[in-house]
């Protein structure tokens, strides 16, 4: 065959993995942000 490039399935797998990592990052960031707000309100 000798075709070069990525198949549709491979591209979809990469997109899904990136989406999962982005979701985990957003959830973690929101948790850190909420803890910062809690600390700020406790300090005042």
MARKEPA-85990 format. One record per residue: residue in one letter; x, y, z of N, C-alpha, C in turn. Coordinates in pm, 1 decimal. Atoms other than C-alpha are relative to their C-alpha. Example, Ala and Ser with C-alpha at 12.3 -4.5 7.8 and 13.67 -1.06 7.14 Angstrom:
rofi/n.px/n.py/n.pz/ca.px/ca.py/ca.pz/c.px/c.py/c.pz
a/89.0/-119.0/0.0/1230.0/-450.0/780.0/90.0/120.0/0.0 .
s/-82.0/-119.0/-6.0/1367.0/-106.0/714.0/-77.0/109.0/73.0 .
# end
This chain:
rofi/n.px/n.py/n.pz/ca.px/ca.py/ca.pz/c.px/c.py/c.pz
x/83.2/-119.1/0.0/0.0/0.0/0.0/88.0/126.0/0.0 .
x/-91.0/-112.7/-1.4/262.0/255.8/103.1/-64.5/135.8/20.1 .
x/64.7/-129.5/-25.6/12.9/523.4/206.1/62.2/64.6/122.6 .
x/-50.4/-73.6/-115.7/142.0/792.1/436.4/-111.7/86.0/54.8 .
x/102.5/-82.3/-63.1/-65.3/987.1/685.0/-70.8/-77.4/109.6 .
x/73.7/58.2/-111.1/-308.4/915.4/963.0/-138.8/-41.8/-45.9 .
x/136.9/41.6/29.2/-632.7/724.7/948.7/-96.5/81.4/85.2 .
x/102.3/-73.3/-73.9/-957.4/873.7/1072.9/-7.7/-49.0/144.1 .
x/6.8/56.4/-135.2/-958.2/637.8/1372.4/114.6/52.9/85.2 .
x/-114.5/-51.8/-75.1/-610.2/748.7/1477.3/-20.8/146.1/38.8 .
x/26.1/-140.9/-31.1/-708.4/1114.3/1456.3/-107.0/14.1/107.2 .
x/105.3/-6.1/-101.8/-1025.1/1052.8/1658.7/53.5/-39.1/137.3 .
x/-58.4/41.2/-128.0/-826.0/872.3/1929.0/81.6/114.0/59.8 .
x/-80.8/-112.9/-48.9/-585.1/1166.4/1955.7/-89.9/112.2/50.9 .
x/92.4/-105.6/-42.2/-874.7/1413.4/1976.6/-65.7/-35.5/132.8 .
x/62.7/43.1/-125.3/-1042.2/1209.0/2251.6/98.6/11.7/116.0 .
x/-101.0/-9.0/-106.4/-719.3/1188.3/2453.5/23.3/145.6/38.5 .
x/-19.9/-142.4/-29.0/-665.5/1565.1/2423.7/-120.2/56.6/75.2 .
x/120.2/-48.3/-68.5/-1026.3/1629.4/2529.0/-2.8/-46.2/145.2 .
x/-2.8/51.4/-137.7/-986.7/1407.7/2836.4/101.5/77.7/83.2 .
x/-102.3/-76.1/-73.1/-664.9/1583.7/2938.0/-45.5/143.3/27.0 .
x/50.1/-136.0/-19.5/-827.5/1924.1/2888.8/-106.2/2.9/109.4 .
x/104.6/4.9/-102.8/-1126.7/1823.2/3102.9/61.5/-15.7/138.6 .
x/-66.5/18.5/-129.6/-899.2/1702.1/3383.2/67.5/129.7/43.5 .
x/-67.2/-125.8/-32.9/-700.0/2026.8/3366.7/-99.2/106.2/45.6 .
x/101.3/-99.4/-37.7/-1014.2/2241.8/3383.1/-56.0/-30.0/138.2 .
x/51.9/38.1/-131.8/-1149.0/2047.1/3681.5/102.1/32.8/108.4 .
x/-105.1/-28.8/-98.2/-815.1/2076.9/3863.3/14.0/150.2/20.9 .
x/-13.2/-145.3/-11.4/-793.3/2450.6/3789.0/-115.1/58.3/80.4 .
x/115.2/-49.9/-74.9/-1145.1/2509.9/3920.6/14.1/-31.5/148.5 .
x/-21.2/35.3/-139.9/-1057.8/2326.2/4242.4/101.3/92.0/66.2 .
x/-102.6/-89.9/-54.0/-745.4/2535.9/4292.9/-57.0/140.7/16.5 .
x/59.3/-133.4/-6.0/-939.7/2854.5/4218.3/-97.1/10.2/117.7 .
x/95.0/-1.8/-111.5/-1213.4/2765.5/4468.1/72.1/0.5/134.1 .
x/-76.4/-1.7/-124.8/-955.1/2692.3/4737.7/59.7/137.8/24.5 .
x/-52.1/-135.9/-13.2/-802.1/3033.3/4669.7/-106.0/96.0/49.6 .
x/109.7/-84.9/-47.1/-1138.6/3202.3/4712.6/-31.9/-28.4/146.5 .
x/27.4/35.0/-139.5/-1199.0/3011.0/5037.1/104.1/61.6/92.4 .
x/-107.4/-57.7/-81.1/-861.8/3121.6/5171.7/-15.1/151.2/9.4 .
x/17.5/-145.3/0.8/-931.3/3480.9/5070.1/-112.5/42.0/94.3 .
x/113.4/-35.6/-85.2/-1268.9/3486.6/5245.5/28.7/-28.5/147.0 .
x/-34.9/29.6/-139.0/-1127.7/3324.2/5559.5/95.7/104.8/55.5 .
x/-98.9/-97.7/-44.6/-849.7/3583.6/5572.9/-64.6/134.3/32.6 .
x/62.4/-131.0/-23.7/-1092.6/3875.7/5572.5/-105.2/-9.3/108.2 .
# end
